[in-house]
Amino acid sequence: MGTKREEKKLLDLFDRLTSEQQEKLIAFAELLTEASPGVASATEPVIIPRPARETVTMAIRRLVRAYPMLDRRRLMGEAAQLMAQHALQGRPSVEVIDELEKVFARHYEQSKGKGERRRVK
């Protein structure tokens, strides 16, 4: 839990953001804190079709639900970087979402490979 000073700083920064940036920050915070009890034991991704006109925020939420077995802390750096490219540098959302899907799939393949190596030993 943060100190009052840290909470105030976070709220001050939040207040300076546009409503779209606030939505993205909230989605990223949800990515970091979301936990689905009992779902994390899933071994295969849940196929959730990509809707037309999906925002980066919506894509992150969809991918978190599609890959409940992944450690979100390992995804945080890459997801934050991609979200920043979209929000701060204007990279098109379609490109960012394509890249996010690749990141989640790559992390899944890596985690699947680690699980198989553990079983072989």
C-alpha positions as a Markdown table, in Angstrom:
| # | Residue | x | y | z |
|---|---|---|---|---|
| 1 | Met | 0.0 | 0.0 | 0.0 |
| 2 | Gly | 1.3 | 3.4 | -0.9 |
| 3 | Thr | 1.9 | 6.4 | 1.3 |
| 4 | Lys | -0.4 | 9.4 | 1.3 |
| 5 | Arg | 2.2 | 11.3 | -0.7 |
| 6 | Glu | 2.5 | 8.6 | -3.3 |
| 7 | Glu | -1.3 | 8.4 | -3.6 |
| 8 | Lys | -1.5 | 12.2 | -4.0 |
| 9 | Lys | 1.2 | 12.1 | -6.7 |
| 10 | Leu | -0.7 | 9.4 | -8.6 |
| 11 | Leu | -4.0 | 11.2 | -8.4 |
| 12 | Asp | -2.3 | 14.5 | -9.5 |
| 13 | Leu | -0.8 | 12.7 | -12.5 |
| 14 | Phe | -4.1 | 11.0 | -13.3 |
| 15 | Asp | -5.9 | 14.4 | -13.2 |
| 16 | Arg | -3.5 | 15.7 | -15.9 |
| 17 | Leu | -4.3 | 13.0 | -18.3 |
| 18 | Thr | -7.0 | 13.1 | -21.0 |
| 19 | Ser | -10.0 | 10.9 | -20.5 |
| 20 | Glu | -8.6 | 8.5 | -23.1 |
| 21 | Gln | -5.2 | 8.3 | -21.3 |
| 22 | Gln | -7.0 | 7.8 | -18.0 |
| 23 | Glu | -8.9 | 4.8 | -19.5 |
| 24 | Lys | -5.6 | 3.3 | -20.8 |
| 25 | Leu | -4.0 | 3.8 | -17.4 |
| 26 | Ile | -6.9 | 2.1 | -15.7 |
| 27 | Ala | -6.8 | -0.8 | -18.2 |
| 28 | Phe | -3.1 | -1.2 | -17.5 |
| 29 | Ala | -3.6 | -1.2 | -13.8 |
| 30 | Glu | -6.3 | -3.9 | -14.2 |
| 31 | Leu | -3.8 | -5.9 | -16.2 |
| 32 | Leu | -1.4 | -5.8 | -13.3 |
| 33 | Thr | -3.9 | -6.6 | -10.6 |
| 34 | Glu | -6.5 | -8.8 | -12.3 |
| 35 | Ala | -6.7 | -12.3 | -10.9 |
| 36 | Ser | -9.2 | -15.0 | -11.8 |
| 37 | Pro | -9.2 | -17.6 | -9.1 |
| 38 | Gly | -9.3 | -21.1 | -10.5 |
| 39 | Val | -8.8 | -20.0 | -14.1 |
| 40 | Ala | -5.0 | -19.7 | -13.9 |
| 41 | Ser | -4.7 | -23.5 | -14.1 |
| 42 | Ala | -5.9 | -23.4 | -17.7 |
| 43 | Thr | -3.3 | -24.9 | -20.0 |
| 44 | Glu | -4.6 | -23.7 | -23.4 |
| 45 | Pro | -5.6 | -20.1 | -24.4 |
| 46 | Val | -9.3 | -19.3 | -24.7 |
| 47 | Ile | -10.0 | -18.2 | -28.2 |
| 48 | Ile | -11.8 | -14.8 | -28.0 |
| 49 | Pro | -12.4 | -13.3 | -31.4 |
| 50 | Arg | -11.0 | -9.9 | -32.0 |
| 51 | Pro | -13.9 | -7.5 | -32.4 |
| 52 | Ala | -14.0 | -4.8 | -35.1 |
| 53 | Arg | -13.0 | -1.4 | -33.9 |
| 54 | Glu | -11.2 | -2.8 | -30.8 |
| 55 | Thr | -9.2 | -0.3 | -28.8 |
| 56 | Val | -5.8 | -1.1 | -27.3 |
| 57 | Thr | -7.4 | -1.1 | -23.8 |
| 58 | Met | -10.1 | -3.6 | -25.0 |
| 59 | Ala | -7.4 | -5.7 | -26.6 |
| 60 | Ile | -5.4 | -6.0 | -23.4 |
| 61 | Arg | -8.5 | -7.0 | -21.4 |
| 62 | Arg | -9.3 | -9.6 | -24.1 |
| 63 | Leu | -5.8 | -11.0 | -24.1 |
| 64 | Val | -5.6 | -11.2 | -20.3 |
| 65 | Arg | -8.9 | -13.3 | -20.4 |
| 66 | Ala | -7.6 | -15.4 | -23.3 |
| 67 | Tyr | -4.3 | -16.2 | -21.6 |
| 68 | Pro | -5.2 | -16.6 | -17.9 |
| 69 | Met | -2.2 | -18.9 | -17.3 |
| 70 | Leu | 0.4 | -16.3 | -18.0 |
| 71 | Asp | 2.2 | -14.4 | -15.4 |
| 72 | Arg | 1.1 | -10.8 | -16.0 |
| 73 | Arg | 4.3 | -9.4 | -14.3 |
| 74 | Arg | 6.3 | -10.9 | -17.2 |
| 75 | Leu | 4.1 | -9.2 | -19.7 |
| 76 | Met | 4.1 | -5.8 | -18.0 |
| 77 | Gly | 7.2 | -4.3 | -19.6 |
| 78 | Glu | 6.3 | -5.1 | -23.2 |
| 79 | Ala | 2.6 | -4.3 | -22.8 |
| 80 | Ala | 3.5 | -0.9 | -21.2 |
| 81 | Gln | 5.9 | -0.1 | -23.9 |
| 82 | Leu | 3.3 | -0.9 | -26.6 |
| 83 | Met | 0.6 | 1.1 | -24.9 |
| 84 | Ala | 3.0 | 4.1 | -24.6 |
| 85 | Gln | 3.8 | 3.9 | -28.3 |
| 86 | His | 0.1 | 4.2 | -29.0 |
| 87 | Ala | -0.8 | 6.8 | -26.4 |
| 88 | Leu | 2.2 | 9.0 | -26.5 |
| 89 | Gln | 3.7 | 8.4 | -30.0 |
| 90 | Gly | 0.5 | 7.9 | -32.0 |
| 91 | Arg | 1.3 | 4.4 | -33.2 |
| 92 | Pro | -1.9 | 3.1 | -34.8 |
| 93 | Ser | -4.0 | 0.9 | -32.5 |
| 94 | Val | -4.3 | -1.9 | -35.1 |
| 95 | Glu | -0.5 | -2.2 | -35.2 |
| 96 | Val | -0.2 | -2.1 | -31.4 |
| 97 | Ile | -3.0 | -4.7 | -31.0 |
| 98 | Asp | -1.3 | -7.0 | -33.6 |
| 99 | Glu | 2.0 | -6.7 | -31.6 |
| 100 | Leu | 0.2 | -7.3 | -28.3 |
| 101 | Glu | -1.3 | -10.5 | -29.7 |
| 102 | Lys | 2.2 | -11.6 | -30.8 |
| 103 | Val | 3.6 | -10.8 | -27.3 |
| 104 | Phe | 0.9 | -12.8 | -25.5 |
| 105 | Ala | 1.3 | -15.8 | -27.9 |
| 106 | Arg | 5.1 | -15.7 | -27.6 |
| 107 | His | 4.9 | -15.7 | -23.8 |
| 108 | Tyr | 2.5 | -18.6 | -23.9 |
| 109 | Glu | 4.8 | -20.6 | -26.2 |
| 110 | Gln | 7.7 | -19.9 | -23.9 |
| 111 | Ser | 5.8 | -20.9 | -20.8 |
| 112 | Lys | 4.5 | -24.0 | -22.5 |
| 113 | Gly | 8.1 | -25.0 | -23.5 |
| 114 | Lys | 9.2 | -24.5 | -19.9 |
| 115 | Gly | 6.5 | -26.8 | -18.6 |
| 116 | Glu | 7.4 | -29.5 | -21.1 |
| 117 | Arg | 11.1 | -29.3 | -20.1 |
| 118 | Arg | 10.2 | -29.6 | -16.4 |
| 119 | Arg | 8.2 | -32.8 | -17.2 |
| 120 | Val | 11.1 | -34.3 | -19.1 |
| 121 | Lys | 13.6 | -33.9 | -16.3 |
